[in-house]
Amino acid sequence: MTDAATLARRIAQGRGDEPAELVIRGARLLDLVGGGLIETDIALCGDTIVATHGRFEGRTTVDADGLIAVPGFIDTHCHVESSLVTPFEFERCVLPHGVTTAICDPHEIANVLGAEGIRYFLACAEAMRMDLRVQLSSCVPATHLETAGAALEAGDLTPFMDHPKVIGLAEFMNFPGVLNRDPGCLAKLEAFSHRHIDGHAPLVRGRDLDGYLAAGIRTDHETTTADEAREKLAKGMAILIREGSVSKDLHALIPLITRDASPFLAFCTDDRNPLDIAEEGHLDFMIRTAIANGADILATYRTASLSAARHFGVSDRGFIGPGKRADIVLVKDLARCDVQAVFAGGRRVEEALFADRKTVAPVGLGSVKSRRLAPEDFAVPERDGETPVIGVVPGRIITERLAMRLPRAAGQTRIDLDQDAIKVSVIERHGRNGGIATGFVHGFGMRRGAIASSVGHDSHNLCVVGVDEASMAAAANRLIETGGGFAVADGGRVTAELALPVAGLMSELSFEAVRGELETLRAAAKALGVVLAEPFLQVAFLTLPVIPHLKITDRGLVDVDRFDFV
């Protein structure tokens, strides 16, 4: 709540009774209504814009030199944990790209630590310079088909509901639970029926989509084709167009980005790591890519800001006008979205901005509780006929269900490099049951060695993909020793690693250091023959049993279409 003295100061500076605290001089303002460029100063009082469309006096001025002013970008759905750094490093990484608001689902850390993980994110959000908003994780665990480190019911979430950083309920991944009226799902939907509820509805269409929307769910970021998106838009669902490090849906959905449709769209990254942000960008990358491929410029910037703000009820931003939050991005060229300066809550983004933040202690250290593994733990008993094999689809988290005749020897089913069928194992790491399941996967191109990850959506058990069992054991055991992360092994020896000790999901290093380690890991994986651009994130999504079609968890292979084990 804003006090009367602050309101009086804003009014006085807005009408010119006193100089503004800060004036951005000589900008060209993108008019989000008509699309024109308006030469103007922008006057700020603290974190609020107080005047536009004129020339103003300020105690401090910043010369825009004719740069174009657009509203700060809003990432409408992201998992900060997938940046592999803490929230404090996340904002250092993305704020310079113009992302002034991020709406996160701490689903990953919640599946490891439960309410402790949510408290950690809220504490970080209160100390950050960007505005990190939190959607409360709706699916912990995501399904009954895997072993998570925690469980959160409606009564565990409602105490957080009135926190000033909380918007509502995060992506409701368990769409089968919604459609089958699972009591636990209904309890959460009821508790948040007066708040925003995010969706997660891959390939949900027709009457199933009607039922899902009838529960009060409003958005979807899992839409991968324009046809699917148009059906959802026609039924009143907002589409959050996603471009992450693995899930890349932007190109398929660019035809939707028109002036007519832009009020019903927003952008999101979902899961994006520092290496991709450094090489390509963040929402700025999505904006310039969309425009380069034919999207209307005005529609694209609306999608990145104003429309996003309206979908999530943060109506104080997304537009450069008096009374709005002073989240402003200055660019040279709208089509290139070449960010030159960023103001977040009225403060210019530069390294000094981050110097005096309150610190928040990391949580979840020592969360990897698996026993050490031996090569024989990865044996697969032989079976008659064809073996089900997970088919990786590059750039997608949807997988294919394949069937192959694999060689057998000594009572075991063996890998087949000619068919690119190698082993994949998931090891329960929360100290619950010690479960381990091994199957086969196609599409990595790996010719030797193994790669392992403690990032394994959504329960974040250890997942290891490999050609030889000794390397699989070496990679997995290294992650047990480091408290989580990524590892590459060759010939039974670890050749590259990145430790992620914060809940087995995030590094305590700077994003620059993590970026460097990721480059080393990519090179080490490529040396094994891996052909995927993002092999570690691709591994992480092999274990997600709410995305069609065939996945693997610590309990076994999952046929997602039947929502049951193979």
Beta strands, then each sheet from edge to edge (+ up, - down):
strand 1: 20-30
strand 2: 37-45
strand 3: 48-51
strand 4: 58-63
strand 5: 68-71
strand 6: 73-78
strand 7: 99-104
strand 8: 131-136
strand 9: 166-172
strand 10: 196-199
strand 11: 219-220
strand 12: 238-242
strand 13: 265-268
strand 14: 328-331
strand 15: 339-344
strand 16: 347-348
strand 17: 387-392
strand 18: 399-404
strand 19: 408-409
strand 20: 412-413
strand 21: 421-427
strand 22: 436-442
strand 23: 450-453
strand 24: 462-466
strand 25: 485-490
strand 26: 493-499
strand 27: 550-553
strand 28: 556-559
strand 29: 564-565
sheet 1: 3+ 2- 1+ 4+
sheet 2: 3+ 2- 1+ 5+ 14- 15+ 16-
sheet 3: 6+ 7+ 8+ 9+ 10+
sheet 4: 11+ 12+ 13+
sheet 5: 18+ 17- 22- 21+ 24- 23+ 25- 26+
sheet 6: 19+ 20-
sheet 7: 27+ 28- 29+
end
